Amino acid sequence: MPGPDSSVVLSQWISPGNTHPNARYRDPIWFLAPLIDSPSTGLIKIHWQGCPAPLLGQVKLATWTMINGRLRPTYLKGRGTRARARTSAADMLATCSEWMRLARWLHERRMTSLGACTEEVWRAYISERWDDGFSRDYAEKICTHLSDLWAFDELSAHPAGVAQPPWETEGIDDFLPPADDSARGENSTEPLDPQVLGPLLVWAIRFVDDFSDDILAAWAERCRLFTTAAANRSSPESRATLADFLLPHVRSGTALPAVRLHGRMRLALTYISAVTGASLDQVERFRDRHQLSALANERPGPCPLRVPITGRIGEKPWREYVDFDEAAELMRHLGTAAAVICLYLTGMRPQEVQSLRSGCCPDPASSTEGAGRHLIRSRHFKNVTDDDGNHVSAGEERKVPWVAITPVVHAIRVLERMVPEGELLLSATHHDIPFQRGYHGALKNGTLNRRIGDFVEWANHEAVSKGLPEQVIPKDPHGSIGMARFRRSLAWHIARRPGGLVALAIQYGHMRTVLDARVSSGYGSRSRGGIHSVLDVETALAAADTAAKLRDQAAAGEKISGPASRRALTAAAQTPRFAGRIVPRTFAKKAASFLARDGVVLFDNPDAMLICAFKRDTALCEPAPGATAPRQYDCRPGCGNTVRTDTHARLLRERADELEQLAAWAPVPVGRRLTANAARLRETAEAHDATAQPREALI
């Protein structure tokens, strides 16, 4: 039994680096922060004032047992792969909140013990509980929380005698609300609409690539002005300079340097102090003597920072100057833009982006892995458990690093300039601009979601003011732009590449078979449309590009070889050219129909240096029944769908040259294999030369 001075969280459950304060058993508030090591999780607490006094001791004991104990393996057996002996602090809080709700219900019926939860009481409570209206899935979670009360009560040093809930023996289906139209087991998170994501990404990349130097320089200048103003001392010379700076504005009726504060425009005391050399006290006295507060609100003027503007939108500078009053806002938007790029162009979960630290993506020159690619090493959190199956709040380093393309690298470099070395890239403290209060961990989901909304509002205002209506970010038809939705919006630069599904499986942390299976009930499906509709769009666009390229090469005089040459040229002539417009939502069905045309859809495979005129019956890559695309990672010689151009033959010879150069420096056994591979590539190129024909001879 715990005593009044016992720790709420026992030491064995606190990681060595966790220094958050612990509470005592007798305290009215229990801090769960000692259990939290994830930077994306807020520091949560249990407030006991919501629990009725007669039942407080029993609910506290059950909760303390849950915090410091583990569910029995016999209890977890048969509850699914996600059942944990110990769960996260957030789940513990949700469970305790449900127990307190039950305690209030019992107290209203003059029951003074959790032991009053007999089978009849459980049935009555659960029946009334659904009166508030819940989805079937959420109701099942509530039943799990209540079952845990029975399980942890049995584990406590002084059980209250909670009876086993009837759904544990009779099955849960009959105790849940009626099933609704939502598809159970599917992820209902909608991807972002392409017409939203396009301009949003344009503005985010523009902020990072074009505006970041100006914004960071302006912020540094603003900080310098604050330091200067705080250090200024009063003198007759500074008073005279102050008067010379402000009185002409007052007498001529021109605008005064102003900043917005609490909804009103006020005289920019710090800016004026730093510019004139007067102390802050002198500026305040001058303001009061000449009644400048009202004048500044009536005639607010700019506070331009002396920073050169290098960023441009088109041919024009994006700003004449950065204002002292907007530097903090622009810094917030810069951090948001970098976060948007990382969320979308890596496939990371929000929690994974929030755990990124400065130095997580070294330049290839200082890295021994990745063959020149930028790799991101950081932590992941989903389903991370210790050897005993307990939830690990700190997560673990991902065994396979994420691959970072150029925009992501630029975003990370900008974030590294915003935080100290080794700090979280989205540190809540350092992104609390301008105050930099000591907040825990990274910016939380709610804060980032609000900042994304603010960024969209800012970008739309700029697009209208700059005469760029086509770059306005429209409202998404499925709601606000939340962090979780970026991962659902598959990045085109991954999806449309040969073996793109394999790359997605690695980058997103899922098996390729899950992504490829049309019957998948996990990551690869949603309640509307499915993630495969996005893949279909990208695959169809890539196929259209391949057809257009073949058509152009043939028109330029390149010869073509391969058993599917005639079929490929016919398909290329019939395939419309994609001109680069934004893809509407209705295109998904058209893309699926386009890909279903067996035998006349062309897939470029630069790894094998050929085009596949995919036809299921003749494909040697053994596609699944009903497949609309080849297994490009399993392309095999001699396939009846093969097409090659003179360009492919040239690439084959270039690759053979590279292999022979490698063979000259490789160990003998490896060198022999490389030389043999080079010889096969040359034979393939020579076979093309011997059999290739111009377009006129094939049509």
C-alpha positions in Angstrom: 0.0 0.0 0.0 1.2 3.5 -0.8 1.5 6.0 2.1 0.6 9.7 2.1 4.2 10.6 1.2 4.7 7.8 -1.4 5.8 9.0 -4.8 3.1 8.9 -7.4 5.5 7.5 -10.0 8.0 5.0 -8.6 11.6 5.4 -9.5 11.8 2.3 -11.7 9.4 3.8 -14.2 11.3 7.1 -14.6 14.0 7.3 -17.3 17.4 8.6 -16.2 17.1 11.8 -18.2 13.6 12.7 -16.9 13.9 15.6 -14.4 10.2 16.5 -14.2 8.8 17.0 -10.7 7.1 14.0 -9.0 4.0 14.3 -6.8 3.1 12.7 -3.5 0.2 10.3 -3.0 -1.6 12.8 -0.8 -1.4 15.7 -3.3 -4.6 17.0 -4.9 -2.8 17.0 -8.3 -0.7 14.2 -9.6 1.9 15.0 -12.2 2.4 12.4 -15.0 5.4 14.3 -16.5 7.9 11.7 -15.0 6.4 9.2 -17.4 6.7 11.5 -20.4 9.9 11.5 -22.5 8.4 12.4 -25.9 9.0 16.0 -26.9 5.6 16.1 -28.7 3.5 15.2 -25.7 2.3 17.8 -23.3 3.0 17.6 -19.5 -0.3 16.3 -18.3 -1.8 16.0 -14.7 -4.6 14.2 -12.9 -6.8 16.7 -10.9 -8.5 14.8 -8.1 -11.1 17.5 -7.3 -13.4 15.9 -9.8 -13.7 12.7 -7.8 -16.3 12.4 -5.0 -14.8 12.2 -1.6 -16.3 8.8 -0.5 -14.7 7.1 -3.6 -11.6 9.1 -3.8 -9.3 6.7 -1.9 -10.4 3.7 -4.0 -10.0 5.5 -7.3 -6.6 6.9 -6.2 -5.4 3.4 -5.2 -6.5 1.9 -8.6 -4.8 4.7 -10.5 -1.6 4.4 -8.5 -1.6 0.7 -9.2 -2.1 1.4 -12.9 0.7 4.0 -12.9 3.2 1.7 -11.2 2.0 -1.8 -12.1 1.5 -4.0 -15.2 -1.5 -5.9 -16.5 -1.2 -9.6 -16.4 -0.3 -11.5 -19.6 -3.4 -13.6 -19.1 -5.5 -10.5 -19.2 -3.8 -9.1 -22.3 -4.1 -12.4 -24.2 -6.6 -12.2 -27.0 -6.9 -8.4 -26.8 -5.0 -7.7 -30.0 -1.5 -6.8 -30.8 -1.9 -3.2 -29.5 -2.7 -4.3 -25.9 0.1 -3.2 -23.6 0.9 -4.2 -20.0 1.8 -0.5 -19.5 0.4 2.3 -21.7 1.3 5.9 -22.2 0.7 8.7 -19.7 -2.0 10.2 -22.0 -3.8 6.8 -22.1 -3.5 6.6 -18.3 -5.1 10.0 -17.9 -8.0 9.0 -20.2 -8.5 5.8 -18.3 -8.5 7.6 -14.9 -10.9 10.2 -16.2 -13.3 7.4 -17.2 -13.0 5.9 -13.7 -13.8 9.3 -12.1 -16.8 9.6 -14.3 -18.0 6.2 -13.1 -17.3 7.3 -9.5 -19.5 10.4 -9.9 -22.2 8.2 -11.4 -22.0 5.8 -8.4 -22.0 8.7 -5.9 -25.1 10.2 -7.4 -26.8 6.9 -6.7 -25.5 6.8 -3.1 -23.0 4.1 -3.7 -19.9 4.6 -1.6 -17.6 1.9 -2.9 -16.3 0.7 -6.3 -17.2 -2.8 -5.0 -20.8 -1.8 -5.8 -20.0 -2.4 -9.5 -21.8 -5.6 -9.8 -22.9 -7.1 -13.1 -26.3 -5.3 -12.9 -24.6 -2.0 -12.1 -22.2 -2.4 -15.1 -25.1 -3.0 -17.4 -27.0 0.0 -16.1 -24.0 2.3 -16.3 -22.9 1.3 -19.8 -26.5 1.7 -21.0 -26.7 5.2 -19.7 -23.2 6.0 -20.8 -24.1 5.7 -24.5 -26.9 8.3 -24.1 -24.2 11.0 -24.7 -23.7 9.6 -28.2 -20.5 7.9 -29.2 -19.1 6.1 -32.2 -18.8 2.4 -31.9 -15.0 2.5 -31.9 -14.9 5.1 -29.1 -17.4 3.2 -27.1 -15.2 0.1 -27.3 -12.3 2.2 -25.9 -14.6 3.2 -22.9 -15.3 -0.4 -22.2 -11.6 -1.2 -22.3 -11.0 1.6 -19.7 -13.7 0.1 -17.5 -12.3 -3.4 -17.9 -8.9 -2.1 -16.8 -10.5 -0.9 -13.5 -11.5 -4.4 -12.7 -8.1 -5.7 -13.8 -6.1 -3.2 -11.7 -8.4 -3.5 -8.7 -7.4 -7.2 -8.6 -3.8 -6.2 -8.7 -3.9 -3.6 -5.9 -2.8 -4.2 -2.4 -6.3 -3.6 -1.1 -8.9 -4.6 -3.7 -12.3 -2.8 -3.6 -14.0 -5.9 -5.1 -14.9 -4.6 -8.5 -16.9 -7.3 -10.4 -15.8 -8.5 -13.8 -17.8 -6.5 -16.5 -20.3 -8.7 -18.3 -18.8 -7.9 -21.7 -15.6 -9.7 -20.7 -17.5 -13.0 -20.6 -20.4 -12.4 -23.1 -18.5 -10.5 -25.8 -18.5 -6.8 -26.3 -20.6 -6.5 -29.5 -24.0 -6.6 -27.7 -22.9 -3.8 -25.3 -21.8 -1.3 -27.9 -23.9 1.3 -29.8 -25.3 0.2 -33.2 -22.7 0.2 -36.0 -22.7 3.4 -38.1 -21.5 3.9 -41.7 -17.8 4.3 -40.9 -15.6 1.5 -42.0 -14.1 -0.1 -38.9 -10.3 -0.6 -39.0 -9.8 2.0 -41.7 -8.0 5.3 -41.2 -10.5 8.0 -41.9 -7.9 10.8 -42.1 -8.3 12.5 -45.5 -5.3 13.5 -47.5 -5.0 17.2 -48.3 -6.8 18.3 -51.5 -4.2 18.8 -54.4 -5.6 22.3 -55.0 -4.8 23.2 -51.4 -1.5 21.4 -51.1 0.0 22.8 -54.4 -0.1 26.5 -53.4 0.6 25.7 -49.8 3.8 23.9 -50.7 4.8 26.8 -53.1 4.5 29.3 -50.3 6.3 27.1 -47.8 9.3 26.5 -50.2 9.3 30.1 -51.1 9.5 31.1 -47.5 12.4 28.7 -46.8 14.4 29.2 -50.1 13.7 32.8 -50.9 12.7 34.7 -47.8 14.6 32.9 -45.0 17.8 35.0 -45.2 15.9 38.2 -45.0 13.7 37.1 -42.2 16.6 35.7 -40.1 18.6 38.9 -40.7 15.6 41.0 -39.7 15.1 39.0 -36.5 18.8 39.4 -35.6 18.5 43.1 -36.2 15.4 43.3 -34.1 17.1 41.5 -31.2 20.1 43.9 -31.6 17.8 46.9 -31.3 16.2 45.4 -28.1 19.7 44.9 -26.6 20.8 48.4 -27.7 17.6 50.1 -26.2 18.0 48.3 -22.9 21.6 49.5 -22.6 21.0 53.1 -23.6 21.5 55.7 -20.8 19.9 59.1 -20.5 21.9 62.2 -21.5 21.3 65.7 -22.8 22.6 64.6 -26.2 20.3 61.7 -26.5 17.3 63.9 -25.5 18.1 66.3 -28.2 18.5 63.5 -30.8 15.1 62.1 -29.7 13.4 65.5 -30.1 15.0 65.9 -33.5 13.6 62.5 -34.5 10.1 62.8 -33.3 9.1 66.5 -33.2 9.1 66.9 -37.1 6.6 64.0 -37.3 4.4 65.7 -34.6 4.4 69.1 -36.2 4.0 68.0 -39.8 1.3 65.5 -39.1 3.1 62.6 -40.6 3.0 59.0 -39.2 4.8 58.1 -36.1 6.8 54.8 -35.7 4.3 52.4 -34.1 3.8 48.8 -33.2 0.6 46.9 -32.4 0.1 46.0 -28.8 -3.1 44.6 -27.3 -5.2 45.5 -30.3 -4.0 49.1 -30.5 -1.2 50.9 -32.3 1.3 52.3 -29.8 4.5 54.3 -30.1 7.4 52.0 -30.8 9.4 52.8 -27.7 12.2 50.2 -28.2 12.7 51.0 -31.8 12.9 54.7 -31.2 15.2 54.3 -28.3 17.6 52.1 -30.3 17.5 54.4 -33.4 18.0 57.6 -31.5 20.3 56.4 -28.6 17.8 57.7 -26.0 17.0 55.6 -23.0 13.6 53.9 -22.7 12.8 56.2 -19.8 13.5 59.3 -21.9 11.3 58.0 -24.7 8.4 57.3 -22.3 8.7 60.7 -20.7 8.8 62.3 -24.2 5.7 60.3 -25.2 3.7 61.4 -22.1 4.8 65.0 -22.4 3.7 65.4 -26.0 0.7 63.0 -25.7 2.1 60.7 -28.5 0.1 57.6 -27.5 -3.1 58.9 -29.1 -1.2 60.3 -32.1 0.6 56.9 -32.7 -2.8 55.1 -32.8 -4.3 57.7 -35.2 -1.2 58.0 -37.4 0.7 54.7 -37.2 3.8 54.6 -39.2 6.5 52.0 -40.2 9.6 50.9 -38.3 11.8 49.8 -41.1 14.8 47.6 -40.2 18.1 48.3 -41.8 18.4 44.9 -43.5 18.9 44.4 -47.3 16.1 42.6 -49.1 17.3 39.7 -51.3 14.2 37.6 -51.6 12.0 38.0 -54.7 8.6 37.0 -56.0 9.0 36.7 -59.7 11.1 39.7 -60.8 10.2 41.9 -57.9 11.5 42.1 -54.3 9.0 40.5 -51.9 9.3 43.4 -49.5 10.6 47.0 -49.6 11.8 46.4 -46.1 11.0 44.2 -43.1 9.2 46.1 -40.4 10.3 46.0 -36.7 6.7 45.0 -35.8 6.4 42.1 -38.3 9.8 40.4 -37.7 8.4 38.2 -34.9 5.4 37.2 -37.0 7.6 36.3 -40.0 9.9 34.2 -37.8 6.8 32.2 -36.7 5.7 31.7 -40.3 9.3 30.7 -41.3 9.3 27.9 -38.6 5.8 26.9 -39.8 6.8 26.8 -43.4 9.8 24.6 -42.6 7.6 22.3 -40.6 5.1 21.9 -43.5 7.9 20.9 -45.8 9.2 18.3 -43.4 5.7 16.9 -42.7 4.9 16.5 -46.4 8.1 15.7 -48.2 9.4 13.1 -45.8 6.3 11.0 -44.9 7.1 11.4 -41.2 4.4 11.2 -38.6 3.9 14.5 -36.7 5.5 13.0 -33.6 8.6 12.1 -35.6 9.0 15.6 -37.1 8.6 17.1 -33.6 11.5 14.9 -32.3 14.0 16.1 -34.9 17.1 17.7 -33.5 19.7 20.0 -34.9 22.3 17.8 -36.6 19.9 15.1 -37.5 20.6 15.5 -41.3 24.4 15.9 -41.9 25.8 16.7 -45.3 26.8 13.5 -47.3 30.4 14.6 -47.2 30.4 14.0 -43.4 28.3 10.9 -43.6 29.5 7.4 -44.5 26.0 6.2 -45.7 23.5 6.8 -48.3 25.7 7.1 -51.5 25.6 10.9 -51.4 22.0 11.2 -50.3 21.0 13.3 -47.3 19.7 10.9 -44.5 17.7 11.9 -41.5 18.4 10.0 -38.3 15.9 10.5 -35.6 13.3 8.7 -33.4 10.0 7.0 -34.1 7.4 6.3 -31.5 4.5 4.1 -32.9 4.4 0.7 -31.3 7.7 1.1 -29.6 7.9 -1.1 -26.5 10.5 -2.5 -24.2 11.4 -6.2 -23.8 8.4 -6.7 -21.5 5.9 -5.1 -23.9 5.6 -1.9 -22.0 5.0 1.4 -23.8 8.3 3.5 -24.2 7.5 7.2 -24.2 10.9 8.2 -25.5 10.5 6.0 -28.6 13.7 4.7 -30.3 16.0 5.6 -33.1 14.6 4.4 -36.4 16.6 1.6 -37.8 16.2 2.8 -41.4 16.8 6.5 -41.8 14.5 8.8 -43.7 15.7 10.1 -47.1 15.7 13.9 -47.4 15.3 15.6 -50.7 16.6 19.1 -51.3 13.6 21.1 -50.0 13.7 19.1 -46.8 17.4 19.7 -46.3 16.9 23.4 -46.8 14.0 23.4 -44.3 16.2 21.6 -41.7 19.0 24.0 -42.3 16.7 27.0 -41.7 15.4 25.4 -38.5 18.9 24.7 -37.4 19.6 28.5 -37.6 16.6 29.2 -35.4 17.6 26.9 -32.5 20.9 26.2 -30.6 23.0 23.2 -31.6 21.6 19.9 -30.5 18.2 21.4 -29.7 14.9 20.2 -31.0 14.3 21.8 -34.4 10.7 22.7 -33.3 11.7 23.5 -29.7 8.7 25.0 -28.0 10.9 27.4 -26.1 12.9 28.8 -29.1 9.8 29.0 -31.3 8.0 30.9 -28.6 8.7 34.1 -30.5 9.5 36.7 -29.2 9.3 35.7 -25.5 11.2 32.3 -25.6 9.6 31.1 -22.4 10.8 27.8 -21.0 8.2 25.4 -22.5 8.6 21.6 -22.5 9.7 19.7 -25.6 8.6 20.7 -29.1 5.7 22.7 -30.4 2.5 20.6 -29.8 0.0 19.6 -32.4 -2.6 22.2 -31.5 -0.1 25.0 -31.6 1.3 23.9 -35.0 -2.2 23.4 -36.4 -3.0 27.0 -35.4 0.3 28.3 -36.9 -0.4 26.5 -40.2 -3.8 28.3 -40.3 -2.1 31.6 -39.6 0.5 30.9 -42.3 -2.3 30.2 -44.8 -4.0 33.4 -43.9 -0.8 35.4 -44.3 0.0 33.7 -47.7 -3.4 34.4 -49.0 -3.2 38.1 -48.0 0.2 38.3 -49.8 -1.1 36.5 -52.9 -3.9 39.0 -53.3 -1.8 42.1 -52.5 0.9 40.9 -55.0 -1.6 40.1 -57.8 -1.2 36.4 -57.6 -4.8 35.0 -57.4 -3.7 31.6 -58.7 -1.5 31.2 -55.7 -4.3 31.7 -53.1 -4.6 28.6 -50.9 -8.3 27.6 -51.0 -10.2 26.0 -48.1 -9.9 22.2 -48.0 -13.2 20.5 -48.6 -12.5 18.0 -45.7 -11.7 20.6 -43.1 -8.8 22.4 -41.6 -5.2 21.6 -42.6 -4.0 19.4 -39.7 -0.6 17.9 -39.2 -1.8 14.3 -39.5 -3.1 14.9 -43.0 0.3 15.6 -44.6 1.4 12.0 -44.3 -1.8 10.9 -46.0 -0.9 13.1 -49.0 1.7 10.9 -50.7 4.6 12.9 -52.1 4.6 12.7 -55.9 8.3 12.6 -56.1 8.2 9.2 -54.4 5.0 7.7 -55.7 5.7 8.2 -59.4 9.3 6.8 -59.5 10.0 3.2 -60.5 9.7 1.1 -57.4 7.9 4.1 -55.8 5.8 1.8 -53.6 8.9 0.2 -52.3 10.4 3.6 -51.5 7.2 4.6 -49.8 7.2 1.4 -47.7 10.7 2.2 -46.5 10.2 5.9 -46.1 6.8 5.6 -44.4 7.7 2.6 -42.3 5.3 0.1 -43.9 5.6 -3.2 -45.8 5.2 -2.9 -49.6 2.7 -5.6 -49.6 0.5 -3.5 -47.3 0.7 -0.6 -49.7 0.2 -2.8 -52.8 -2.8 -4.8 -51.5 -6.1 -3.4 -52.6 -7.8 -5.3 -49.8 -5.5 -3.8 -47.1 -7.4 -2.7 -43.9 -4.4 -0.9 -42.4 -2.4 2.1 -43.6 -3.3 1.5 -47.2 -7.0 2.3 -47.0 -9.3 5.0 -45.7 -13.0 5.4 -45.4 -13.3 7.4 -48.6 -11.4 6.5 -51.8 -8.3 4.9 -50.3 -4.7 6.0 -50.4 -4.5 3.9 -53.6 -6.5 6.5 -55.5 -3.6 8.9 -54.8 -1.2 6.3 -56.1 -3.3 5.8 -59.2 -3.2 9.5 -60.0 0.6 9.7 -59.7 1.1 6.4 -61.6 -1.2 7.7 -64.4 0.6 11.0 -64.6 3.9 9.2 -64.8 2.6 6.9 -67.5 1.4 9.9 -69.5 4.9 11.5 -69.2 6.5 8.3 -70.4 4.2 8.1 -73.4 4.9 11.7 -74.3 8.6 11.2 -74.0 8.5 8.1 -76.3 6.4 10.0 -78.8 9.0 12.9 -78.8 12.0 10.6 -79.1 10.4 8.7 -82.0 9.6 11.9 -83.8 13.2 13.1 -83.3 14.4 10.0 -85.2 15.4 7.6 -82.4 15.0 4.0 -83.3 13.0 1.6 -81.2 13.4 -2.1 -80.4 11.7 -4.8 -78.3 8.7 -7.2 -78.7 6.2 -4.5 -77.6 7.5 -1.7 -79.9 4.5 -1.4 -82.2 2.0 -1.6 -79.2 4.0 1.0 -77.4 4.0 3.5 -80.3 0.3 3.0 -80.7 -0.3 3.6 -77.0 2.0 6.7 -77.1 0.0 8.2 -80.0 -3.3 7.7 -78.1 -2.2 8.9 -74.7 -2.9 12.6 -73.9 -0.1 14.8 -72.8 -0.2 16.1 -69.2 0.4 19.9 -69.5 1.2 20.6 -65.8 -2.2 21.8 -64.6 -3.4 21.1 -61.0 -5.1 17.7 -60.8 -8.8 18.0 -59.6 -10.3 15.4 -57.3 -12.4 13.9 -60.1 -9.2 12.8 -61.8 -8.8 9.9 -59.5 -11.5 7.8 -61.2 -10.2 8.7 -64.6 -6.7 7.7 -63.5 -7.9 4.3 -62.4 -9.8 3.8 -65.7 -6.7 4.8 -67.6 -4.5 2.3 -65.8 -7.0 -0.5 -66.3 -6.3 -0.4 -70.1 -4.2 -3.6 -70.0 -1.5 -3.6 -72.6 -1.4 0.0 -73.7 -0.1 1.8 -70.6 3.6 2.7 -70.6 5.9 2.6 -67.6 9.4 4.1 -67.6 12.0 2.0 -65.7 15.3 3.9 -65.7 16.8 1.3 -63.4 16.4 -1.4 -66.0 16.9 1.2 -68.9 13.7 0.3 -70.7 10.0 1.1 -71.1 7.4 -1.5 -70.0 4.2 -1.6 -72.2 2.5 -3.5 -69.4 0.3 -6.4 -70.2 -0.5 -8.8 -67.4 -0.6 -12.0 -69.4 2.9 -11.6 -70.8 4.6 -9.9 -67.9 7.5 -12.0 -66.4 7.5 -9.9 -63.1 4.5 -12.0 -62.0 2.1 -9.2 -61.2 -0.9 -9.9 -58.9 -4.3 -10.7 -60.4 -5.9 -7.5 -61.5 -2.7 -5.5 -61.2 -2.6 -2.3 -63.3 1.2 -1.7 -63.0 4.3 -3.9 -63.3 6.6 -4.8 -60.4 9.3 -2.5 -61.6 11.7 -3.7 -59.0 11.4 -7.2 -60.4 11.9 -6.5 -64.1 13.3 -9.5 -65.9 15.2 -10.0 -69.3 13.2 -11.5 -72.1 9.8 -10.1 -71.1 7.4 -9.5 -74.0 6.5 -6.1 -72.7 10.0 -4.6 -73.2 10.6 -1.5 -75.3 14.0 0.3 -75.7 15.1 3.4 -77.6 18.5 4.6 -78.7 18.7 6.6 -75.5 18.3 3.4 -73.5 21.1 1.8 -75.5 23.4 4.8 -74.8 22.5 4.6 -71.1 23.3 0.8 -71.1 26.8 1.5 -72.5 27.4 4.3 -70.0 26.4 2.0 -67.1 28.7 -0.7 -68.5 31.6 1.8 -68.5 30.9 2.6 -64.9 30.8 -1.0 -63.9 34.1 -1.7 -65.6 35.7 1.2 -63.8 34.5 -0.2 -60.5 35.7 -3.6 -61.5 39.3 -2.3 -61.9 39.4 -1.3 -58.3 37.3 -4.1 -56.7 38.5 -7.4 -55.2 38.9 -10.0 -57.9 35.7 -12.0 -57.3 33.6 -8.9 -57.2 35.5 -7.5 -60.2 34.6 -10.6 -62.2 30.9 -10.2 -61.4 31.0 -6.5 -62.3 32.8 -7.2 -65.6 30.2 -9.9 -66.4 27.3 -7.5 -65.7 29.0 -4.9 -67.9 29.3 -7.4 -70.7 25.6 -8.3 -70.5 24.6 -4.6 -70.6 26.7 -4.2 -73.8 25.1 -7.2 -75.4 21.7 -5.8 -74.7 22.7 -2.5 -76.2 24.1 -4.3 -79.3 20.9 -6.4 -79.6 19.0 -3.1 -79.7 21.3 -1.7 -82.4 20.8 -4.8 -84.5 17.0 -4.9 -84.2 15.9 -1.3 -83.7 13.7 0.3 -86.4 12.4 3.9 -87.0 8.9 4.8 -86.2 7.8 4.8 -89.8 8.8 1.1 -90.2 6.8 0.1 -87.1 3.5 1.9 -87.6 
